[in-house]
Amino acid sequence: MAPANPLTQQVIDRIITVLGLITTGADYFYTPAA
């Protein structure tokens, strides 16, 4: 599941990193509008 496009891989890595931070409780930059 490794895309040949480096940009796509970079975006995927960025999303995984952000999701990881949110999951670990880094809600100082992620504030739900609820």
C-alpha positions in Angstrom: 0.0 0.0 0.0 2.8 2.3 -0.9 1.8 5.0 -3.5 4.4 5.8 -6.1 3.7 9.5 -5.7 6.0 11.0 -3.0 3.5 13.8 -2.4 0.7 11.4 -1.7 3.0 9.5 0.8 3.8 12.7 2.5 0.2 13.7 2.8 -0.6 10.2 4.2 2.2 10.5 6.7 1.0 13.9 7.8 -2.6 12.7 8.3 -1.3 9.7 10.3 0.8 12.0 12.5 -2.1 14.4 13.1 -4.5 11.6 14.0 -1.9 10.1 16.3 -1.5 13.4 18.1 -5.3 13.8 18.5 -5.6 10.2 19.7 -2.9 10.8 22.4 -4.8 13.8 23.7 -3.1 16.7 21.9 -6.3 18.7 21.9 -4.5 22.1 22.4 -4.5 22.6 18.6 -7.6 20.6 17.9 -10.8 22.1 19.3 -14.1 20.7 18.3 -16.8 23.2 17.4 -19.3 21.4 19.6 
